[in-house]
């Protein structure tokens, strides 16, 4: 194909004689060029995530508070039950202690019968203050 046929200008001898045709924008201009990076929004927004996390935390703290109330009520009930039964337990322990103390004194009298001036049941310490034994048994070897 020749330039003359393409430009529809017959009789041109040289390309240099051709009229200058410059490309330009289409009528109305070019469409805007998208140069910004656009990441598609998939999933919940940051506000939604924050509100959901805050709601879960608030609900969890509410549940902890309710559990604390129940635990406190159970603890108070346990203390009340122990306080109610304590006098009976103390009376039983006192009765056991008196029986064991009598056995202990009988055994001491039997062992120390040949020692002059020995007083059964008298403390060897001079504190003047009676204290019950710290352990549950007076003397483990005496039965």
N, CA, C and O atoms as CSV, one atom per row, in Angstrom:
chain,resi,resn,atom,element,x,y,z
A,1,UNK,N,N,0.824,-1.165,0.000
A,1,UNK,CA,C,0.000,0.000,0.000
A,1,UNK,C,C,0.874,1.237,0.000
A,1,UNK,O,O,1.941,1.297,0.612
A,2,UNK,N,N,0.401,2.144,-0.666
A,2,UNK,CA,C,1.186,3.385,-0.718
A,2,UNK,C,C,0.564,4.424,0.167
A,2,UNK,O,O,-0.596,4.328,0.568
A,3,UNK,N,N,1.355,5.407,0.455
A,3,UNK,CA,C,0.901,6.497,1.314
A,3,UNK,C,C,-0.198,7.291,0.644
A,3,UNK,O,O,-1.110,7.778,1.313
A,4,UNK,N,N,-0.126,7.421,-0.612
A,4,UNK,CA,C,-1.138,8.189,-1.340
A,4,UNK,C,C,-2.491,7.507,-1.215
A,4,UNK,O,O,-3.505,8.174,-1.008
A,5,UNK,N,N,-2.516,6.226,-1.335
A,5,UNK,CA,C,-3.773,5.507,-1.235
A,5,UNK,C,C,-4.311,5.550,0.183
A,5,UNK,O,O,-5.523,5.629,0.386
A,6,UNK,N,N,-3.408,5.498,1.180
A,6,UNK,CA,C,-3.821,5.503,2.576
A,6,UNK,C,C,-4.381,6.862,2.940
A,6,UNK,O,O,-5.419,6.926,3.598
A,7,UNK,N,N,-3.758,7.925,2.552
A,7,UNK,CA,C,-4.187,9.265,2.946
A,7,UNK,C,C,-5.223,9.853,1.989
A,7,UNK,O,O,-5.780,10.929,2.205
A,8,UNK,N,N,-5.441,9.117,0.961
A,8,UNK,CA,C,-6.416,9.547,-0.039
A,8,UNK,C,C,-6.033,10.882,-0.680
A,8,UNK,O,O,-6.881,11.742,-0.918
A,9,UNK,N,N,-4.767,11.030,-0.945
A,9,UNK,CA,C,-4.219,12.243,-1.572
A,9,UNK,C,C,-3.416,11.815,-2.791
A,9,UNK,O,O,-2.234,11.503,-2.651
A,10,UNK,N,N,-3.983,11.787,-3.930
A,10,UNK,CA,C,-3.227,11.335,-5.105
A,10,UNK,C,C,-2.206,12.374,-5.561
A,10,UNK,O,O,-2.337,13.571,-5.305
A,11,UNK,N,N,-1.226,11.884,-6.220
A,11,UNK,CA,C,-0.235,12.729,-6.834
A,11,UNK,C,C,0.885,13.166,-5.930
A,11,UNK,O,O,1.599,14.101,-6.290
A,12,UNK,N,N,1.085,12.572,-4.810
A,12,UNK,CA,C,2.182,12.941,-3.922
A,12,UNK,C,C,3.446,12.284,-4.429
A,12,UNK,O,O,3.463,11.109,-4.796
A,13,UNK,N,N,4.452,13.040,-4.439
A,13,UNK,CA,C,5.704,12.505,-4.925
A,13,UNK,C,C,6.578,12.027,-3.780
A,13,UNK,O,O,7.391,11.119,-3.952
A,14,UNK,N,N,6.418,12.627,-2.626
A,14,UNK,CA,C,7.291,12.279,-1.517
A,14,UNK,C,C,6.479,12.291,-0.224
A,14,UNK,O,O,5.428,12.924,-0.119
A,15,UNK,N,N,6.989,11.601,0.700
A,15,UNK,CA,C,6.342,11.555,2.024
A,15,UNK,C,C,6.483,12.907,2.697
A,15,UNK,O,O,5.622,13.306,3.482
A,16,UNK,N,N,7.539,13.601,2.402
A,16,UNK,CA,C,7.767,14.883,3.023
A,16,UNK,C,C,6.725,15.910,2.620
A,16,UNK,O,O,6.501,16.884,3.339
A,17,UNK,N,N,6.085,15.702,1.473
A,17,UNK,CA,C,5.078,16.631,1.001
A,17,UNK,C,C,3.712,16.360,1.631
A,17,UNK,O,O,2.780,17.144,1.451
A,18,UNK,N,N,3.595,15.320,2.324
A,18,UNK,CA,C,2.314,14.952,2.938
A,18,UNK,C,C,1.959,15.938,4.039
A,18,UNK,O,O,2.843,16.432,4.738
A,19,UNK,N,N,0.676,16.226,4.200
A,19,UNK,CA,C,0.302,17.100,5.303
A,19,UNK,C,C,0.510,16.388,6.643
A,19,UNK,O,O,0.415,15.164,6.735
A,20,UNK,N,N,0.787,17.158,7.647
A,20,UNK,CA,C,1.047,16.598,8.966
A,20,UNK,C,C,-0.279,16.310,9.659
A,20,UNK,O,O,-1.110,17.204,9.821
A,21,UNK,N,N,-0.465,15.100,10.052
A,21,UNK,CA,C,-1.671,14.705,10.787
A,21,UNK,C,C,-1.211,14.264,12.170
A,21,UNK,O,O,-0.432,13.320,12.304
A,22,UNK,N,N,-1.700,14.957,13.198
A,22,UNK,CA,C,-1.283,14.644,14.573
A,22,UNK,C,C,-2.436,13.978,15.306
A,22,UNK,O,O,-3.594,14.383,15.205
A,23,UNK,N,N,-2.073,12.945,16.045
A,23,UNK,CA,C,-3.096,12.270,16.855
A,23,UNK,C,C,-3.461,13.161,18.029
A,23,UNK,O,O,-2.608,13.869,18.565
A,24,UNK,N,N,-4.705,13.130,18.425
A,24,UNK,CA,C,-5.177,13.905,19.573
A,24,UNK,C,C,-6.136,13.072,20.399
A,24,UNK,O,O,-6.426,11.921,20.070
A,25,UNK,N,N,-6.602,13.641,21.425
A,25,UNK,CA,C,-7.526,12.887,22.273
A,25,UNK,C,C,-8.886,12.760,21.596
A,25,UNK,O,O,-9.256,13.585,20.761
A,26,UNK,N,N,-9.598,11.754,21.951
A,26,UNK,CA,C,-10.940,11.613,21.396
A,26,UNK,C,C,-11.854,12.726,21.923
A,26,UNK,O,O,-11.556,13.336,22.950
A,27,UNK,N,N,-12.937,12.985,21.243
A,27,UNK,CA,C,-13.837,14.025,21.739
A,27,UNK,C,C,-14.313,13.694,23.154
A,27,UNK,O,O,-14.725,12.565,23.419
A,28,UNK,N,N,-14.259,14.652,24.046
A,28,UNK,CA,C,-14.636,14.440,25.447
A,28,UNK,C,C,-13.459,14.025,26.321
A,28,UNK,O,O,-13.596,13.939,27.541
A,29,UNK,N,N,-12.308,13.767,25.713
A,29,UNK,CA,C,-11.110,13.420,26.468
A,29,UNK,C,C,-11.005,11.936,26.788
A,29,UNK,O,O,-11.944,11.161,26.605
A,30,UNK,N,N,-9.836,11.579,27.267
A,30,UNK,CA,C,-9.594,10.188,27.658
A,30,UNK,C,C,-10.243,9.913,29.024
A,30,UNK,O,O,-10.479,10.822,29.820
A,31,UNK,N,N,-10.515,8.651,29.257
A,31,UNK,CA,C,-11.024,8.242,30.579
A,31,UNK,C,C,-9.900,8.401,31.598
A,31,UNK,O,O,-8.728,8.236,31.257
A,32,UNK,N,N,-10.244,8.720,32.842
A,32,UNK,CA,C,-9.182,8.885,33.845
A,32,UNK,C,C,-8.394,7.591,34.034
A,32,UNK,O,O,-8.943,6.490,33.986
A,33,UNK,N,N,-7.104,7.756,34.248
A,33,UNK,CA,C,-6.225,6.604,34.446
A,33,UNK,C,C,-6.250,6.240,35.937
A,33,UNK,O,O,-6.041,7.085,36.807
A,34,UNK,N,N,-6.509,4.975,36.197
A,34,UNK,CA,C,-6.541,4.512,37.595
A,34,UNK,C,C,-5.122,4.151,38.012
A,34,UNK,O,O,-4.579,3.138,37.571
A,35,UNK,N,N,-4.533,4.969,38.849
A,35,UNK,CA,C,-3.167,4.714,39.269
A,35,UNK,C,C,-3.079,4.344,40.769
A,35,UNK,O,O,-2.051,3.840,41.220
A,36,UNK,N,N,-4.161,4.596,41.539
A,36,UNK,CA,C,-4.133,4.278,42.969
A,36,UNK,C,C,-4.330,2.779,43.174
A,36,UNK,O,O,-4.987,2.112,42.375
A,37,UNK,N,N,-3.752,2.261,44.257
A,37,UNK,CA,C,-3.903,0.850,44.579
A,37,UNK,C,C,-5.211,0.675,45.338
A,37,UNK,O,O,-5.394,1.249,46.411
A,38,UNK,N,N,-6.088,-0.093,44.799
A,38,UNK,CA,C,-7.382,-0.293,45.444
A,38,UNK,C,C,-7.501,-1.752,45.856
A,38,UNK,O,O,-7.596,-2.651,45.021
A,39,UNK,N,N,-7.493,-1.963,47.185
A,39,UNK,CA,C,-7.648,-3.314,47.707
A,39,UNK,C,C,-9.135,-3.516,47.978
A,39,UNK,O,O,-9.758,-2.681,48.635
A,40,UNK,N,N,-9.706,-4.591,47.493
A,40,UNK,CA,C,-11.141,-4.791,47.715
A,40,UNK,C,C,-11.431,-4.988,49.205
A,40,UNK,O,O,-10.658,-5.633,49.914
A,41,UNK,N,N,-12.537,-4.435,49.666
A,41,UNK,CA,C,-12.917,-4.560,51.069
A,41,UNK,C,C,-13.633,-5.892,51.252
A,41,UNK,O,O,-14.780,-6.065,50.840
A,42,UNK,N,N,-12.936,-6.814,51.873
A,42,UNK,CA,C,-13.555,-8.111,52.167
A,42,UNK,C,C,-13.507,-8.313,53.672
A,42,UNK,O,O,-12.454,-8.129,54.281
A,43,UNK,N,N,-14.609,-8.682,54.276
A,43,UNK,CA,C,-14.663,-8.900,55.709
A,43,UNK,C,C,-15.191,-7.679,56.431
A,43,UNK,O,O,-15.473,-6.648,55.820
A,44,UNK,N,N,-15.322,-7.813,57.759
A,44,UNK,CA,C,-15.889,-6.718,58.548
A,44,UNK,C,C,-14.907,-5.561,58.697
A,44,UNK,O,O,-13.697,-5.715,58.533
A,45,UNK,N,N,-15.465,-4.413,59.008
A,45,UNK,CA,C,-14.617,-3.231,59.190
A,45,UNK,C,C,-13.933,-3.283,60.552
A,45,UNK,O,O,-14.269,-4.114,61.397
A,46,UNK,N,N,-12.990,-2.403,60.749
A,46,UNK,CA,C,-12.267,-2.352,62.020
A,46,UNK,C,C,-13.216,-2.005,63.159
A,46,UNK,O,O,-13.073,-2.533,64.262
A,47,UNK,N,N,-14.164,-1.143,62.915
A,47,UNK,CA,C,-15.140,-0.773,63.949
A,47,UNK,C,C,-15.975,-1.985,64.353
A,47,UNK,O,O,-16.229,-2.207,65.536
A,48,UNK,N,N,-16.394,-2.758,63.369
A,48,UNK,CA,C,-17.192,-3.949,63.670
A,48,UNK,C,C,-16.384,-4.958,64.476
A,48,UNK,O,O,-16.901,-5.563,65.415
A,49,UNK,N,N,-15.125,-5.139,64.115
A,49,UNK,CA,C,-14.265,-6.066,64.859
A,49,UNK,C,C,-14.084,-5.578,66.286
A,49,UNK,O,O,-14.171,-6.368,67.226
A,50,UNK,N,N,-13.830,-4.277,66.458
A,50,UNK,CA,C,-13.637,-3.719,67.800
A,50,UNK,C,C,-14.890,-3.885,68.647
A,50,UNK,O,O,-14.810,-4.302,69.803
A,51,UNK,N,N,-16.051,-3.560,68.076
A,51,UNK,CA,C,-17.298,-3.676,68.837
A,51,UNK,C,C,-17.606,-5.132,69.199
A,51,UNK,O,O,-18.106,-5.412,70.289
A,52,UNK,N,N,-17.308,-6.049,68.289
A,52,UNK,CA,C,-17.522,-7.468,68.588
A,52,UNK,C,C,-16.602,-7.928,69.711
A,52,UNK,O,O,-17.039,-8.619,70.631
A,53,UNK,N,N,-15.321,-7.544,69.639
A,53,UNK,CA,C,-14.372,-7.929,70.687
A,53,UNK,C,C,-14.775,-7.310,72.021
A,53,UNK,O,O,-14.715,-7.974,73.056
A,54,UNK,N,N,-15.180,-6.056,72.004
A,54,UNK,CA,C,-15.602,-5.402,73.246
A,54,UNK,C,C,-16.844,-6.079,73.818
A,54,UNK,O,O,-16.947,-6.266,75.031
A,55,UNK,N,N,-17.781,-6.443,72.953
A,55,UNK,CA,C,-18.989,-7.136,73.414
A,55,UNK,C,C,-18.655,-8.485,74.033
A,55,UNK,O,O,-19.205,-8.843,75.075
A,56,UNK,N,N,-17.752,-9.242,73.394
A,56,UNK,CA,C,-17.351,-10.548,73.941
A,56,UNK,C,C,-16.659,-10.374,75.288
A,56,UNK,O,O,-16.901,-11.145,76.217
A,57,UNK,N,N,-15.806,-9.370,75.395
A,57,UNK,CA,C,-15.108,-9.108,76.656
A,57,UNK,C,C,-16.105,-8.719,77.747
A,57,UNK,O,O,-16.021,-9.210,78.873
A,58,UNK,N,N,-17.046,-7.837,77.410
A,58,UNK,CA,C,-18.038,-7.390,78.400
A,58,UNK,C,C,-18.891,-8.565,78.866
A,58,UNK,O,O,-19.173,-8.698,80.057
A,59,UNK,N,N,-19.302,-9.419,77.925
A,59,UNK,CA,C,-20.099,-10.589,78.305
A,59,UNK,C,C,-19.286,-11.533,79.192
A,59,UNK,O,O,-19.809,-12.069,80.169
A,60,UNK,N,N,-18.030,-11.734,78.861
A,60,UNK,CA,C,-17.168,-12.593,79.680
A,60,UNK,C,C,-16.999,-12.047,81.087
A,60,UNK,O,O,-17.037,-12.805,82.056
A,61,UNK,N,N,-16.813,-10.737,81.206
A,61,UNK,CA,C,-16.667,-10.147,82.537
A,61,UNK,C,C,-17.978,-10.246,83.324
A,61,UNK,O,O,-17.959,-10.425,84.542
A,62,UNK,N,N,-19.107,-10.131,82.633
A,62,UNK,CA,C,-20.403,-10.313,83.293
A,62,UNK,C,C,-20.516,-11.726,83.843
A,62,UNK,O,O,-20.960,-11.927,84.973
A,63,UNK,N,N,-20.109,-12.715,83.029
A,63,UNK,CA,C,-20.163,-14.107,83.470
A,63,UNK,C,C,-19.237,-14.344,84.671
A,63,UNK,O,O,-19.588,-15.084,85.591
A,64,UNK,N,N,-18.064,-13.718,84.659
A,64,UNK,CA,C,-17.143,-13.838,85.793
A,64,UNK,C,C,-17.800,-13.274,87.054
A,64,UNK,O,O,-17.706,-13.870,88.128
A,65,UNK,N,N,-18.457,-12.136,86.920
A,65,UNK,CA,C,-19.144,-11.535,88.062
A,65,UNK,C,C,-20.245,-12.431,88.596
A,65,UNK,O,O,-20.402,-12.568,89.809
A,66,UNK,N,N,-21.015,-13.046,87.697
A,66,UNK,CA,C,-22.076,-13.953,88.140
A,66,UNK,C,C,-21.475,-15.176,88.842
A,66,UNK,O,O,-21.999,-15.637,89.855
A,67,UNK,N,N,-20.378,-15.693,88.299
A,67,UNK,CA,C,-19.705,-16.828,88.942
A,67,UNK,C,C,-19.178,-16.465,90.316
A,67,UNK,O,O,-19.232,-17.277,91.239
A,68,UNK,N,N,-18.667,-15.242,90.456
A,68,UNK,CA,C,-18.179,-14.797,91.764
A,68,UNK,C,C,-19.306,-14.729,92.777
A,68,UNK,O,O,-19.121,-15.087,93.941
A,69,UNK,N,N,-20.485,-14.268,92.339
A,69,UNK,CA,C,-21.633,-14.212,93.258
A,69,UNK,C,C,-22.014,-15.612,93.735
A,69,UNK,O,O,-22.262,-15.826,94.922
A,70,UNK,N,N,-22.057,-16.558,92.804
A,70,UNK,CA,C,-22.414,-17.934,93.173
A,70,UNK,C,C,-21.366,-18.515,94.113
A,70,UNK,O,O,-21.704,-19.141,95.118
A,71,UNK,N,N,-20.076,-18.305,93.782
A,71,UNK,CA,C,-19.004,-18.822,94.633
A,71,UNK,C,C,-19.064,-18.220,96.029
A,71,UNK,O,O,-18.858,-18.917,97.022
A,72,UNK,N,N,-19.350,-16.913,96.103
A,72,UNK,CA,C,-19.441,-16.241,97.390
A,72,UNK,C,C,-20.597,-16.808,98.214
A,72,UNK,O,O,-20.462,-17.020,99.419
A,73,UNK,N,N,-21.733,-17.052,97.559
A,73,UNK,CA,C,-22.888,-17.615,98.272
A,73,UNK,C,C,-22.569,-19.014,98.793
A,73,UNK,O,O,-22.927,-19.355,99.920
A,74,UNK,N,N,-21.894,-19.829,97.972
A,74,UNK,CA,C,-21.519,-21.177,98.424
A,74,UNK,C,C,-20.541,-21.121,99.589
A,74,UNK,O,O,-20.633,-21.917,100.524
A,75,UNK,N,N,-19.608,-20.180,99.530
A,75,UNK,CA,C,-18.630,-20.049,100.607
A,75,UNK,C,C,-19.313,-19.622,101.906
A,75,UNK,O,O,-19.000,-20.138,102.979
A,76,UNK,N,N,-20.255,-18.670,101.799
A,76,UNK,CA,C,-20.978,-18.233,103.002
A,76,UNK,C,C,-21.814,-19.368,103.575
A,76,UNK,O,O,-21.912,-19.513,104.794
A,77,UNK,N,N,-22.417,-20.177,102.705
A,77,UNK,CA,C,-23.196,-21.320,103.165
A,77,UNK,C,C,-22.301,-22.331,103.886
A,77,UNK,O,O,-22.677,-22.883,104.920
A,78,UNK,N,N,-21.119,-22.562,103.326
A,78,UNK,CA,C,-20.175,-23.498,103.948
A,78,UNK,C,C,-19.736,-23.007,105.325
A,78,UNK,O,O,-19.660,-23.781,106.279
A,79,UNK,N,N,-19.447,-21.705,105.414
A,79,UNK,CA,C,-19.031,-21.133,106.700
A,79,UNK,C,C,-20.164,-21.229,107.714
A,79,UNK,O,O,-19.934,-21.550,108.880
A,80,UNK,N,N,-21.389,-20.949,107.270
A,80,UNK,CA,C,-22.537,-21.022,108.180
A,80,UNK,C,C,-22.742,-22.458,108.667
A,80,UNK,O,O,-23.033,-22.679,109.842
A,81,UNK,N,N,-22.592,-23.436,107.761
A,81,UNK,CA,C,-22.756,-24.833,108.160
A,81,UNK,C,C,-21.676,-25.243,109.157
A,81,UNK,O,O,-21.955,-25.931,110.139
A,82,UNK,N,N,-20.445,-24.814,108.898
A,82,UNK,CA,C,-19.363,-25.150,109.831
A,82,UNK,C,C,-19.562,-24.473,111.181
A,82,UNK,O,O,-19.280,-25.062,112.225
A,83,UNK,N,N,-20.045,-23.240,111.156
A,83,UNK,CA,C,-20.299,-22.537,112.414
A,83,UNK,C,C,-21.405,-23.213,113.211
A,83,UNK,O,O,-21.367,-23.234,114.441
A,84,UNK,N,N,-22.393,-23.767,112.506
A,84,UNK,CA,C,-23.502,-24.434,113.187
A,84,UNK,C,C,-23.065,-25.751,113.817
A,84,UNK,O,O,-23.548,-26.119,114.888
A,85,UNK,N,N,-22.168,-26.452,113.167
A,85,UNK,CA,C,-21.763,-27.771,113.657
A,85,UNK,C,C,-20.566,-27.701,114.608
A,85,UNK,O,O,-20.247,-28.683,115.278
A,86,UNK,N,N,-19.913,-26.558,114.667
A,86,UNK,CA,C,-18.702,-26.428,115.479
A,86,UNK,C,C,-18.908,-26.758,116.957
A,86,UNK,O,O,-18.073,-27.470,117.514
A,87,UNK,N,N,-19.971,-26.285,117.635
A,87,UNK,CA,C,-20.122,-26.636,119.051
A,87,UNK,C,C,-20.224,-28.145,119.283
A,87,UNK,O,O,-19.679,-28.652,120.264
A,88,UNK,N,N,-20.911,-28.867,118.397
A,88,UNK,CA,C,-21.019,-30.309,118.552
A,88,UNK,C,C,-19.647,-30.972,118.360
A,88,UNK,O,O,-19.276,-31.866,119.120
A,89,UNK,N,N,-18.911,-30.535,117.357
A,89,UNK,CA,C,-17.577,-31.107,117.137
A,89,UNK,C,C,-16.650,-30.815,118.308
A,89,UNK,O,O,-15.859,-31.666,118.716
A,90,UNK,N,N,-16.756,-29.591,118.849
A,90,UNK,CA,C,-15.909,-29.235,119.995
A,90,UNK,C,C,-16.276,-30.081,121.217
A,90,UNK,O,O,-15.395,-30.504,121.966
A,91,UNK,N,N,-17.578,-30.328,121.420
A,91,UNK,CA,C,-18.003,-31.159,122.554
A,91,UNK,C,C,-17.484,-32.583,122.392
A,91,UNK,O,O,-17.026,-33.183,123.364
A,92,UNK,N,N,-17.546,-33.127,121.195
A,92,UNK,CA,C,-17.014,-34.469,120.957
A,92,UNK,C,C,-15.513,-34.513,121.221
A,92,UNK,O,O,-15.010,-35.463,121.821
A,93,UNK,N,N,-14.803,-33.486,120.773
A,93,UNK,CA,C,-13.354,-33.448,120.992
A,93,UNK,C,C,-13.039,-33.324,122.483
A,93,UNK,O,O,-12.112,-33.962,122.982
A,94,UNK,N,N,-13.813,-32.503,123.187
A,94,UNK,CA,C,-13.592,-32.371,124.635
A,94,UNK,C,C,-13.828,-33.698,125.344
A,94,UNK,O,O,-13.078,-34.058,126.251
A,95,UNK,N,N,-14.854,-34.421,124.942
A,95,UNK,CA,C,-15.143,-35.723,125.549
A,95,UNK,C,C,-14.002,-36.701,125.279
A,95,UNK,O,O,-13.569,-37.425,126.176
A,96,UNK,N,N,-13.518,-36.717,124.032
A,96,UNK,CA,C,-12.389,-37.597,123.705
A,96,UNK,C,C,-11.154,-37.226,124.504
A,96,UNK,O,O,-10.424,-38.096,124.978
A,97,UNK,N,N,-10.920,-35.908,124.653
A,97,UNK,CA,C,-9.758,-35.458,125.385
A,97,UNK,C,C,-9.828,-35.878,126.851
A,97,UNK,O,O,-8.824,-36.311,127.415
A,98,UNK,N,N,-10.988,-35.756,127.466
A,98,UNK,CA,C,-11.125,-36.131,128.887
A,98,UNK,C,C,-10.862,-37.621,129.077
A,98,UNK,O,O,-10.190,-38.008,130.033
A,99,UNK,N,N,-11.382,-38.464,128.180
A,99,UNK,CA,C,-11.128,-39.913,128.276
A,99,UNK,C,C,-9.636,-40.210,128.152
A,99,UNK,O,O,-9.077,-40.975,128.938
A,100,UNK,N,N,-8.999,-39.593,127.153
A,100,UNK,CA,C,-7.565,-39.816,126.954
A,100,UNK,C,C,-6.755,-39.272,128.138
A,100,UNK,O,O,-5.760,-39.878,128.536
A,101,UNK,N,N,-7.168,-38.148,128.695
A,101,UNK,CA,C,-6.442,-37.546,129.827
A,101,UNK,C,C,-6.527,-38.458,131.047
A,101,UNK,O,O,-5.555,-38.606,131.787
A,102,UNK,N,N,-7.686,-39.063,131.253
A,102,UNK,CA,C,-7.822,-40.013,132.369
A,102,UNK,C,C,-6.908,-41.215,132.170
A,102,UNK,O,O,-6.245,-41.657,133.108
A,103,UNK,N,N,-6.870,-41.743,130.951
A,103,UNK,CA,C,-5.965,-42.866,130.664
A,103,UNK,C,C,-4.522,-42.456,130.921
A,103,UNK,O,O,-3.743,-43.214,131.498
A,104,UNK,N,N,-4.180,-41.264,130.491
A,104,UNK,CA,C,-2.815,-40.766,130.661
A,104,UNK,C,C,-2.461,-40.656,132.141
A,104,UNK,O,O,-1.372,-41.058,132.550
A,105,UNK,N,N,-3.372,-40.117,132.945
A,105,UNK,CA,C,-3.096,-39.968,134.381
A,105,UNK,C,C,-2.986,-41.323,135.063
A,105,UNK,O,O,-2.137,-41.500,135.937
A,106,UNK,N,N,-3.826,-42.286,134.686
A,106,UNK,CA,C,-3.722,-43.631,135.259
A,106,UNK,C,C,-2.384,-44.265,134.919
A,106,UNK,O,O,-1.745,-44.888,135.767
A,107,UNK,N,N,-1.967,-44.099,133.666
A,107,UNK,CA,C,-0.682,-44.667,133.249
A,107,UNK,C,C,0.479,-43.987,133.981
A,107,UNK,O,O,1.435,-44.646,134.390
A,108,UNK,N,N,0.386,-42.653,134.142
A,108,UNK,CA,C,1.435,-41.927,134.863
A,108,UNK,C,C,1.491,-42.372,136.317
A,108,UNK,O,O,2.580,-42.526,136.870
A,109,UNK,N,N,0.343,-42.580,136.944
A,109,UNK,CA,C,0.304,-43.039,138.341
A,109,UNK,C,C,0.906,-44.432,138.469
A,109,UNK,O,O,1.619,-44.725,139.429
A,110,UNK,N,N,0.612,-45.290,137.489
A,110,UNK,CA,C,1.161,-46.647,137.533
A,110,UNK,C,C,2.680,-46.631,137.374
A,110,UNK,O,O,3.385,-47.352,138.079
A,111,UNK,N,N,3.185,-45.813,136.451
A,111,UNK,CA,C,4.622,-45.782,136.197
A,111,UNK,C,C,5.374,-45.122,137.348
A,111,UNK,O,O,6.436,-45.610,137.734
A,112,UNK,N,N,4.861,-44.037,137.903
A,112,UNK,CA,C,5.585,-43.241,138.904
A,112,UNK,C,C,5.200,-43.566,140.352
A,112,UNK,O,O,5.498,-42.780,141.251
A,113,UNK,N,N,4.531,-44.731,140.601
A,113,UNK,CA,C,4.084,-45.057,141.953
A,113,UNK,C,C,5.246,-45.237,142.943
A,113,UNK,O,O,5.063,-45.042,144.145
A,114,UNK,N,N,6.424,-45.603,142.457
A,114,UNK,CA,C,7.560,-45.833,143.340
A,114,UNK,C,C,8.405,-44.584,143.568
A,114,UNK,O,O,9.367,-44.637,144.333
A,115,UNK,N,N,8.076,-43.458,142.926
A,115,UNK,CA,C,8.862,-42.235,143.063
A,115,UNK,C,C,8.276,-41.415,144.203
A,115,UNK,O,O,7.113,-41.017,144.136
A,116,UNK,N,N,9.069,-41.150,145.267
A,116,UNK,CA,C,8.538,-40.382,146.395
A,116,UNK,C,C,8.326,-38.910,146.018
A,116,UNK,O,O,9.177,-38.319,145.352
A,117,UNK,N,N,7.222,-38.323,146.428
A,117,UNK,CA,C,6.948,-36.915,146.195
A,117,UNK,C,C,6.384,-36.597,144.819
A,117,UNK,O,O,6.191,-35.429,144.480
A,118,UNK,N,N,6.124,-37.616,144.036
A,118,UNK,CA,C,5.590,-37.364,142.684
A,118,UNK,C,C,4.084,-37.138,142.754
A,118,UNK,O,O,3.345,-37.934,143.333
A,119,UNK,N,N,3.655,-36.054,142.162
A,119,UNK,CA,C,2.226,-35.745,142.134
A,119,UNK,C,C,1.713,-36.008,140.721
A,119,UNK,O,O,2.201,-35.428,139.751
A,120,UNK,N,N,0.729,-36.883,140.625
A,120,UNK,CA,C,0.182,-37.278,139.323
A,120,UNK,C,C,-0.587,-36.104,138.719
A,120,UNK,O,O,-1.412,-35.475,139.383
A,121,UNK,N,N,-0.303,-35.825,137.458
A,121,UNK,CA,C,-1.014,-34.783,136.726
A,121,UNK,C,C,-0.422,-33.400,136.890
A,121,UNK,O,O,-0.862,-32.465,136.221
A,122,UNK,N,N,0.553,-33.243,137.754
A,122,UNK,CA,C,1.154,-31.925,137.949
A,122,UNK,C,C,2.183,-31.671,136.846
A,122,UNK,O,O,2.935,-32.573,136.477
A,123,UNK,N,N,2.214,-30.465,136.331
A,123,UNK,CA,C,3.130,-30.136,135.251
A,123,UNK,C,C,4.560,-30.051,135.761
A,123,UNK,O,O,4.805,-29.588,136.875
A,124,UNK,N,N,5.481,-30.489,134.957
A,124,UNK,CA,C,6.889,-30.399,135.329
A,124,UNK,C,C,7.426,-29.006,135.026
A,124,UNK,O,O,8.532,-28.661,135.440
A,125,UNK,N,N,6.643,-28.204,134.303
A,125,UNK,CA,C,7.039,-26.835,133.984
A,125,UNK,C,C,6.371,-25.895,134.987
A,125,UNK,O,O,5.246,-26.144,135.421
A,126,UNK,N,N,7.046,-24.845,135.343
A,126,UNK,CA,C,6.526,-23.921,136.343
A,126,UNK,C,C,5.956,-22.652,135.714
A,126,UNK,O,O,6.235,-21.545,136.175
A,127,UNK,N,N,5.170,-22.814,134.674
A,127,UNK,CA,C,4.601,-21.638,134.031
A,127,UNK,C,C,3.313,-21.198,134.718
A,127,UNK,O,O,2.923,-20.035,134.612
A,128,UNK,N,N,2.647,-22.118,135.423
A,128,UNK,CA,C,1.411,-21.791,136.099
A,128,UNK,C,C,0.228,-21.713,135.150
A,128,UNK,O,O,-0.857,-21.281,135.539
A,129,UNK,N,N,0.428,-22.119,133.933
A,129,UNK,CA,C,-0.622,-21.996,132.930
A,129,UNK,C,C,-0.847,-23.359,132.287
A,129,UNK,O,O,0.102,-23.988,131.819
A,130,UNK,N,N,-2.111,-23.825,132.262
A,130,UNK,CA,C,-2.396,-25.130,131.669
A,130,UNK,C,C,-2.688,-24.960,130.193
A,130,UNK,O,O,-3.472,-24.097,129.796
A,131,UNK,N,N,-2.051,-25.792,129.383
A,131,UNK,CA,C,-2.273,-25.777,127.941
A,131,UNK,C,C,-2.578,-27.205,127.499
A,131,UNK,O,O,-1.863,-28.129,127.885
A,132,UNK,N,N,-3.608,-27.403,126.709
A,132,UNK,CA,C,-3.862,-28.757,126.198
A,132,UNK,C,C,-2.769,-29.141,125.204
A,132,UNK,O,O,-2.122,-28.265,124.629
A,133,UNK,N,N,-2.560,-30.417,125.000
A,133,UNK,CA,C,-1.539,-30.846,124.044
A,133,UNK,C,C,-1.851,-30.318,122.643
A,133,UNK,O,O,-3.012,-30.175,122.262
A,134,UNK,N,N,-0.806,-30.037,121.896
A,134,UNK,CA,C,-0.976,-29.490,120.561
A,134,UNK,C,C,-1.423,-30.555,119.579
A,134,UNK,O,O,-2.118,-30.247,118.611
A,135,UNK,N,N,-1.040,-31.796,119.805
A,135,UNK,CA,C,-1.413,-32.872,118.899
A,135,UNK,C,C,-2.705,-33.505,119.370
A,135,UNK,O,O,-3.189,-33.201,120.460
A,136,UNK,N,N,-3.269,-34.390,118.547
A,136,UNK,CA,C,-4.506,-35.071,118.896
A,136,UNK,C,C,-4.295,-36.181,119.904
A,136,UNK,O,O,-5.259,-36.664,120.497
A,137,UNK,N,N,-3.076,-36.589,120.106
A,137,UNK,CA,C,-2.807,-37.693,121.034
A,137,UNK,C,C,-2.030,-37.167,122.237
A,137,UNK,O,O,-1.142,-36.325,122.102
A,138,UNK,N,N,-2.373,-37.669,123.389
A,138,UNK,CA,C,-1.626,-37.251,124.577
A,138,UNK,C,C,-0.283,-37.960,124.604
A,138,UNK,O,O,0.773,-37.333,124.688
A,139,UNK,N,N,-0.351,-39.279,124.532
A,139,UNK,CA,C,0.872,-40.063,124.447
A,139,UNK,C,C,0.600,-41.225,123.509
A,139,UNK,O,O,-0.243,-42.067,123.820
A,140,UNK,N,N,1.267,-41.302,122.393
A,140,UNK,CA,C,0.955,-42.365,121.422
A,140,UNK,C,C,1.239,-43.756,121.935
A,140,UNK,O,O,0.652,-44.717,121.439
A,141,UNK,N,N,2.126,-43.903,122.921
A,141,UNK,CA,C,2.454,-45.257,123.387
A,141,UNK,C,C,1.463,-45.775,124.409
A,141,UNK,O,O,1.509,-46.954,124.763
A,142,UNK,N,N,0.552,-44.913,124.902
A,142,UNK,CA,C,-0.411,-45.341,125.912
A,142,UNK,C,C,-1.738,-45.634,125.237
A,142,UNK,O,O,-2.350,-44.754,124.632
A,143,UNK,N,N,-2.186,-46.913,125.350
A,143,UNK,CA,C,-3.495,-47.256,124.779
A,143,UNK,C,C,-4.246,-48.093,125.734
A,143,UNK,O,O,-5.375,-48.492,125.449
